[in-house]
Amino acid sequence: MNGLGIDIGGSAVKGALVDTETGLLTSERIRLACPELPKPKDIAERVAKIAAKFAYRGVIGAGFPAVVRDGVAYSAANVHSSFINLDVANLLRESTACPVAVVNDADAAGIAEMRFGGGKGEQGMVLILTLGTGIGSSIFINGVLLPNTELGHLKIRGKDAEKRASAAVRDKKGYSWKVWSRRLQEVLTHLETIFTPDLIIIGGGISKQFDMFAPHLKTRAKIVPARFFNQAGIIGAACYAASANLGDLAAG
């Protein structure tokens, strides 16, 4: 079954068609850059362009960087504050003329990794961290999602963890892998103190360079790169939509 997965971030909106039975992309991946702290209009326009590119008329899955309940955003991480308390599902439904299922972006990535990737078949507690513009997180306990954890906003040395150790911070500051890894290590140590996960999966585009920073990290849990790198959010969003029971609302 093909579905359209959208990954909304602070710097770009990405999307592709996904076979939700296998987790494989069945189209090219489209990436549309966003202005800094994109507003609802910016996001809606880009999601509509991606849907139109594929002439897509089914249910769209969208991962969004916020606490999300019933399609409504209750925070705004790396997007404009006007998203807070906004019905994002309705915004995107109006811009695309398609039903839309919205989920926290890191939860979407976690769904992909647990279903098809590094967490497949894993029991106990699995912690997925997506390192990009910020730090997203998802937690699964015996395969069941604990939604909207937003662990990138835990305080480390008086700052949000994502303000110290995201991939964007490394790029902006020009940190070496070793220096940046020390910052990431602080975050991991703090999280292991709180949660004691059995497995940690590192996602986001930076996971492609996992071998460059992993040797500098020490965790009690096994730590592995995401199988799908920065495509996990797209795949997981499409899978989330496929299970959201919105098919009767599908346009066309």
C-alpha positions as a Markdown table, in Angstrom:
| # | Residue | x | y | z |
|---|---|---|---|---|
| 1 | Met | 0.0 | 0.0 | 0.0 |
| 2 | Asn | 1.4 | 3.4 | -1.0 |
| 3 | Gly | 1.1 | 6.4 | 1.3 |
| 4 | Leu | 2.5 | 9.9 | 1.3 |
| 5 | Gly | 4.8 | 10.6 | 4.2 |
| 6 | Ile | 5.8 | 14.2 | 5.1 |
| 7 | Asp | 8.5 | 15.1 | 7.5 |
| 8 | Ile | 8.2 | 18.7 | 8.7 |
| 9 | Gly | 11.3 | 20.3 | 10.2 |
| 10 | Gly | 12.6 | 23.6 | 11.2 |
| 11 | Ser | 14.7 | 24.0 | 8.0 |
| 12 | Ala | 12.8 | 22.0 | 5.4 |
| 13 | Val | 9.7 | 20.0 | 4.5 |
| 14 | Lys | 10.5 | 16.6 | 3.0 |
| 15 | Gly | 8.1 | 14.0 | 1.5 |
| 16 | Ala | 7.9 | 10.8 | -0.5 |
| 17 | Leu | 5.6 | 8.0 | -1.4 |
| 18 | Val | 6.1 | 5.0 | 0.8 |
| 19 | Asp | 5.2 | 1.3 | 0.6 |
| 20 | Thr | 3.8 | 1.0 | 4.2 |
| 21 | Glu | 4.0 | -2.8 | 4.1 |
| 22 | Thr | 7.8 | -2.8 | 3.5 |
| 23 | Gly | 8.9 | 0.7 | 4.6 |
| 24 | Leu | 10.6 | 1.4 | 1.2 |
| 25 | Leu | 10.3 | 4.7 | -0.6 |
| 26 | Thr | 8.5 | 4.2 | -3.9 |
| 27 | Ser | 9.3 | 7.6 | -5.3 |
| 28 | Glu | 11.9 | 10.3 | -5.2 |
| 29 | Arg | 12.3 | 12.2 | -2.0 |
| 30 | Ile | 11.4 | 15.9 | -2.4 |
| 31 | Arg | 13.0 | 18.5 | -0.1 |
| 32 | Leu | 11.7 | 22.1 | 0.1 |
| 33 | Ala | 13.7 | 24.5 | 2.2 |
| 34 | Cys | 11.9 | 26.7 | 4.7 |
| 35 | Pro | 12.7 | 30.1 | 6.1 |
| 36 | Glu | 14.0 | 30.2 | 9.7 |
| 37 | Leu | 11.1 | 29.5 | 12.2 |
| 38 | Pro | 8.6 | 28.8 | 9.4 |
| 39 | Lys | 5.0 | 30.0 | 9.9 |
| 40 | Pro | 1.8 | 28.0 | 9.2 |
| 41 | Lys | 1.5 | 29.4 | 5.7 |
| 42 | Asp | 5.1 | 28.4 | 4.8 |
| 43 | Ile | 4.5 | 24.8 | 5.9 |
| 44 | Ala | 1.1 | 24.5 | 4.3 |
| 45 | Glu | 2.4 | 25.7 | 1.0 |
| 46 | Arg | 5.2 | 23.3 | 0.9 |
| 47 | Val | 3.2 | 20.3 | 1.9 |
| 48 | Ala | 0.6 | 21.2 | -0.8 |
| 49 | Lys | 3.4 | 21.4 | -3.4 |
| 50 | Ile | 4.7 | 17.9 | -2.5 |
| 51 | Ala | 1.2 | 16.4 | -2.6 |
| 52 | Ala | 0.6 | 18.1 | -6.0 |
| 53 | Lys | 3.9 | 16.8 | -7.3 |
| 54 | Phe | 2.7 | 13.2 | -6.8 |
| 55 | Ala | -0.9 | 14.0 | -7.7 |
| 56 | Tyr | -1.7 | 12.4 | -4.4 |
| 57 | Arg | -5.3 | 12.0 | -3.2 |
| 58 | Gly | -5.1 | 9.6 | -0.3 |
| 59 | Val | -4.4 | 10.0 | 3.4 |
| 60 | Ile | -1.3 | 12.0 | 4.2 |
| 61 | Gly | 0.9 | 11.3 | 7.2 |
| 62 | Ala | 2.8 | 14.3 | 8.6 |
| 63 | Gly | 5.5 | 14.3 | 11.3 |
| 64 | Phe | 5.5 | 17.7 | 13.0 |
| 65 | Pro | 8.1 | 19.0 | 15.5 |
| 66 | Ala | 5.8 | 19.6 | 18.5 |
| 67 | Val | 3.7 | 17.9 | 21.1 |
| 68 | Val | 0.7 | 16.7 | 19.0 |
| 69 | Arg | -2.7 | 15.5 | 20.2 |
| 70 | Asp | -5.5 | 14.8 | 17.8 |
| 71 | Gly | -3.8 | 16.8 | 15.1 |
| 72 | Val | -3.3 | 19.9 | 17.3 |
| 73 | Ala | 0.2 | 21.3 | 18.2 |
| 74 | Tyr | 0.7 | 22.2 | 21.8 |
| 75 | Ser | 4.3 | 23.4 | 21.4 |
| 76 | Ala | 6.5 | 24.7 | 18.7 |
| 77 | Ala | 10.1 | 23.4 | 18.4 |
| 78 | Asn | 12.1 | 25.2 | 15.7 |
| 79 | Val | 8.9 | 26.5 | 14.0 |
| 80 | His | 7.0 | 29.7 | 14.6 |
| 81 | Ser | 5.1 | 30.1 | 17.9 |
| 82 | Ser | 1.9 | 30.7 | 16.0 |
| 83 | Phe | 1.6 | 26.9 | 15.6 |
| 84 | Ile | 0.9 | 26.5 | 19.4 |
| 85 | Asn | -2.7 | 25.4 | 19.8 |
| 86 | Leu | -3.2 | 25.3 | 16.0 |
| 87 | Asp | -5.0 | 22.4 | 14.4 |
| 88 | Val | -2.2 | 21.4 | 12.1 |
| 89 | Ala | -4.1 | 18.5 | 10.6 |
| 90 | Asn | -6.9 | 20.9 | 9.5 |
| 91 | Leu | -4.3 | 23.4 | 8.2 |
| 92 | Leu | -2.8 | 20.8 | 6.0 |
| 93 | Arg | -6.1 | 19.2 | 5.0 |
| 94 | Glu | -7.2 | 22.6 | 3.7 |
| 95 | Ser | -4.0 | 23.2 | 1.8 |
| 96 | Thr | -3.9 | 19.7 | 0.2 |
| 97 | Ala | -7.7 | 18.7 | 0.0 |
| 98 | Cys | -6.6 | 15.4 | 1.5 |
| 99 | Pro | -7.2 | 13.9 | 5.0 |
| 100 | Val | -4.1 | 14.3 | 7.1 |
| 101 | Ala | -2.9 | 12.4 | 10.2 |
| 102 | Val | -0.3 | 14.4 | 12.2 |
| 103 | Val | 2.1 | 12.9 | 14.7 |
| 104 | Asn | 5.2 | 14.1 | 16.6 |
| 105 | Asp | 8.1 | 14.0 | 14.1 |
| 106 | Ala | 10.4 | 11.9 | 16.3 |
| 107 | Asp | 7.6 | 9.5 | 17.1 |
| 108 | Ala | 7.1 | 9.1 | 13.4 |
| 109 | Ala | 10.9 | 8.3 | 13.0 |
| 110 | Gly | 10.6 | 5.9 | 15.9 |
| 111 | Ile | 7.6 | 4.1 | 14.3 |
| 112 | Ala | 9.7 | 3.5 | 11.2 |
| 113 | Glu | 12.7 | 2.2 | 13.1 |
| 114 | Met | 10.6 | -0.1 | 15.4 |
| 115 | Arg | 8.7 | -1.5 | 12.5 |
| 116 | Phe | 11.4 | -2.0 | 9.9 |
| 117 | Gly | 14.7 | -0.8 | 11.2 |
| 118 | Gly | 17.1 | -0.9 | 14.2 |
| 119 | Gly | 14.4 | -1.5 | 16.7 |
| 120 | Lys | 12.5 | -4.3 | 14.9 |
| 121 | Gly | 11.6 | -7.1 | 17.3 |
| 122 | Glu | 13.3 | -5.3 | 20.3 |
| 123 | Gln | 11.7 | -5.7 | 23.7 |
| 124 | Gly | 12.3 | -3.6 | 26.8 |
| 125 | Met | 12.9 | 0.1 | 26.5 |
| 126 | Val | 14.1 | 1.5 | 23.2 |
| 127 | Leu | 15.1 | 5.2 | 23.0 |
| 128 | Ile | 15.3 | 6.9 | 19.6 |
| 129 | Leu | 17.0 | 10.3 | 19.3 |
| 130 | Thr | 16.8 | 12.3 | 16.0 |
| 131 | Leu | 19.6 | 14.7 | 15.7 |
| 132 | Gly | 19.0 | 17.6 | 13.3 |
| 133 | Thr | 17.9 | 21.2 | 13.7 |
| 134 | Gly | 16.9 | 20.1 | 17.3 |
| 135 | Ile | 16.9 | 16.8 | 19.1 |
| 136 | Gly | 13.7 | 14.8 | 18.8 |
| 137 | Ser | 13.0 | 11.7 | 20.9 |
| 138 | Ser | 10.7 | 8.7 | 21.0 |
| 139 | Ile | 10.4 | 5.9 | 23.6 |
| 140 | Phe | 9.0 | 2.5 | 23.0 |
| 141 | Ile | 8.4 | 0.0 | 25.8 |
| 142 | Asn | 7.9 | -3.6 | 24.6 |
| 143 | Gly | 7.1 | -2.1 | 21.2 |
| 144 | Val | 4.5 | 0.3 | 22.5 |
| 145 | Leu | 5.0 | 4.1 | 21.9 |
| 146 | Leu | 5.1 | 6.6 | 24.8 |
| 147 | Pro | 4.1 | 9.6 | 22.7 |
| 148 | Asn | 5.4 | 13.2 | 22.8 |
| 149 | Thr | 8.4 | 12.8 | 25.0 |
| 150 | Glu | 10.3 | 15.9 | 23.7 |
| 151 | Leu | 13.5 | 15.0 | 25.6 |
| 152 | Gly | 15.5 | 17.5 | 23.6 |
| 153 | His | 14.1 | 20.1 | 25.9 |
| 154 | Leu | 15.6 | 18.6 | 29.1 |
| 155 | Lys | 18.0 | 21.1 | 30.6 |
| 156 | Ile | 21.8 | 20.4 | 30.4 |
| 157 | Arg | 24.0 | 23.0 | 32.0 |
| 158 | Gly | 21.1 | 25.5 | 32.0 |
| 159 | Lys | 20.2 | 25.1 | 28.3 |
| 160 | Asp | 17.9 | 22.8 | 26.4 |
| 161 | Ala | 19.8 | 19.7 | 25.4 |
| 162 | Glu | 19.1 | 20.4 | 21.7 |
| 163 | Lys | 20.8 | 23.8 | 22.1 |
| 164 | Arg | 24.0 | 22.1 | 23.1 |
| 165 | Ala | 24.2 | 18.9 | 21.1 |
| 166 | Ser | 22.0 | 18.9 | 18.0 |
| 167 | Ala | 23.5 | 18.3 | 14.6 |
| 168 | Ala | 22.7 | 22.0 | 13.8 |
| 169 | Val | 24.8 | 23.1 | 16.8 |
| 170 | Arg | 27.8 | 21.1 | 15.6 |
| 171 | Asp | 27.5 | 22.7 | 12.1 |
| 172 | Lys | 27.0 | 26.2 | 13.4 |
| 173 | Lys | 29.9 | 26.0 | 15.9 |
| 174 | Gly | 32.2 | 24.0 | 13.7 |
| 175 | Tyr | 32.9 | 21.5 | 16.4 |
| 176 | Ser | 35.1 | 18.5 | 15.7 |
| 177 | Trp | 33.5 | 15.1 | 16.1 |
| 178 | Lys | 35.3 | 14.6 | 19.4 |
| 179 | Val | 34.2 | 17.9 | 20.9 |
| 180 | Trp | 30.6 | 17.5 | 19.7 |
| 181 | Ser | 30.5 | 14.0 | 21.0 |
| 182 | Arg | 31.3 | 15.2 | 24.5 |
| 183 | Arg | 28.2 | 17.3 | 24.4 |
| 184 | Leu | 26.1 | 14.5 | 23.1 |
| 185 | Gln | 27.6 | 12.2 | 25.8 |
| 186 | Glu | 26.3 | 14.6 | 28.5 |
| 187 | Val | 22.8 | 14.2 | 27.0 |
| 188 | Leu | 23.0 | 10.5 | 26.8 |
| 189 | Thr | 24.3 | 10.1 | 30.4 |
| 190 | His | 21.5 | 12.3 | 31.7 |
| 191 | Leu | 18.9 | 10.3 | 29.7 |
| 192 | Glu | 20.3 | 7.0 | 30.9 |
| 193 | Thr | 20.1 | 8.2 | 34.5 |
| 194 | Ile | 16.4 | 8.9 | 34.1 |
| 195 | Phe | 15.2 | 6.0 | 31.8 |
| 196 | Thr | 17.8 | 3.2 | 31.7 |
| 197 | Pro | 17.0 | 2.1 | 28.1 |
| 198 | Asp | 18.0 | -1.2 | 26.7 |
| 199 | Leu | 18.7 | 0.1 | 23.2 |
| 200 | Ile | 19.5 | 3.6 | 21.9 |
| 201 | Ile | 19.0 | 4.4 | 18.2 |
| 202 | Ile | 20.6 | 7.6 | 16.8 |
| 203 | Gly | 18.7 | 9.0 | 13.9 |
| 204 | Gly | 18.7 | 12.1 | 11.7 |
| 205 | Gly | 21.0 | 12.9 | 8.8 |
| 206 | Ile | 24.0 | 12.8 | 11.1 |
| 207 | Ser | 23.5 | 9.1 | 11.7 |
| 208 | Lys | 25.2 | 8.6 | 8.3 |
| 209 | Gln | 28.4 | 9.6 | 10.1 |
| 210 | Phe | 27.7 | 7.4 | 13.1 |
| 211 | Asp | 31.2 | 5.8 | 12.9 |
| 212 | Met | 32.8 | 9.2 | 13.2 |
| 213 | Phe | 31.3 | 9.9 | 16.7 |
| 214 | Ala | 30.2 | 6.6 | 18.1 |
| 215 | Pro | 33.7 | 5.6 | 19.3 |
| 216 | His | 33.6 | 8.7 | 21.6 |
| 217 | Leu | 30.4 | 7.6 | 23.3 |
| 218 | Lys | 30.0 | 5.4 | 26.3 |
| 219 | Thr | 26.5 | 4.1 | 27.2 |
| 220 | Arg | 25.2 | 1.2 | 29.3 |
| 221 | Ala | 22.7 | 0.5 | 26.6 |
| 222 | Lys | 23.6 | -0.8 | 23.2 |
| 223 | Ile | 23.7 | 2.1 | 20.8 |
| 224 | Val | 23.2 | 1.9 | 17.0 |
| 225 | Pro | 22.5 | 4.2 | 14.0 |
| 226 | Ala | 19.0 | 4.4 | 12.6 |
| 227 | Arg | 18.6 | 2.2 | 9.6 |
| 228 | Phe | 16.7 | 4.8 | 7.6 |
| 229 | Phe | 18.8 | 7.8 | 8.6 |
| 230 | Asn | 16.8 | 11.0 | 7.9 |
| 231 | Gln | 14.2 | 9.1 | 5.9 |
| 232 | Ala | 12.7 | 7.6 | 9.0 |
| 233 | Gly | 10.3 | 10.5 | 9.6 |
| 234 | Ile | 8.8 | 10.2 | 6.1 |
| 235 | Ile | 8.4 | 6.4 | 6.4 |
| 236 | Gly | 6.9 | 6.5 | 9.9 |
| 237 | Ala | 4.5 | 9.3 | 9.1 |
| 238 | Ala | 3.1 | 7.3 | 6.1 |
| 239 | Cys | 2.8 | 4.2 | 8.3 |
| 240 | Tyr | 1.1 | 6.3 | 11.0 |
| 241 | Ala | -1.5 | 7.6 | 8.5 |
| 242 | Ala | -2.1 | 4.1 | 7.1 |
| 243 | Ser | -3.2 | 3.0 | 10.6 |
| 244 | Ala | -5.2 | 6.2 | 11.5 |
| 245 | Asn | -8.5 | 5.0 | 10.1 |
| 246 | Leu | -9.0 | 8.1 | 7.9 |
| 247 | Gly | -9.5 | 6.2 | 4.7 |
| 248 | Asp | -13.2 | 7.0 | 4.6 |
| 249 | Leu | -12.3 | 10.7 | 4.4 |
| 250 | Ala | -9.9 | 10.3 | 1.5 |
| 251 | Ala | -10.4 | 12.9 | -1.2 |
| 252 | Gly | -11.3 | 12.0 | -4.8 |
